[in-house]
Amino acid sequence: MPAVSASPEPAEAGLLAALIPAHREALIEKMALSAFDQGDCVLRQGDEGNTLYVVRSGRFAVTMRDAEGGSDPEATRLATIEPGQCFGELTFITNRPRSADVIAVENGSECWVLDRNTYELILADNPRLIVGLLTAILTDLGGKLTQISHQYVLTDLP
């Protein structure tokens, strides 16, 4: 019977995979671990924020409310964020209000959370780790932009 390969741990896939192992371990050690249940709103569109989230387990829906402030998660779902992926990065980098809601899809979903104060402490102590993290975030954002561009082109076809 052939051996079944296990899927990589979330820390070894996605955003954190771009970091060298020592930096990845140091970053995870400094981040808080938060748990969420299905329906928990982790981020709210329009709110200020100073946190970056990396999904450890579970899934999260990215939704956008209409101009009147209503929300229908099924009608406005933009993406599903899975283990190894991040969210909250735009506000974390730009200091602009959150552009969407992020809602836990499964009970027991977990995220590593990096807040601004911890980020600043790491920057002072280990700037190379932060350069690696920012490079990984920019690469991730580039992938998301490409995916959205392809979705837009496909929905714009006659």
Buried (B, 14 or more C-beta within 10 A) or exposed (E): EEEEEEEEEBBEBBBBBBBEEEBBEBBBEBBEEBBBEEEBBBBBBEEEBEBBBBBBBBBBBBBBBEEEEEBEBEEBBBBEBBBBBBBBBBBBEEEEEBBBBBBBBEEEBBBBBBBEEBBEEBBEEBEEBBEBBBEBBEEBBEEBEEEEEEEEEEEEEE
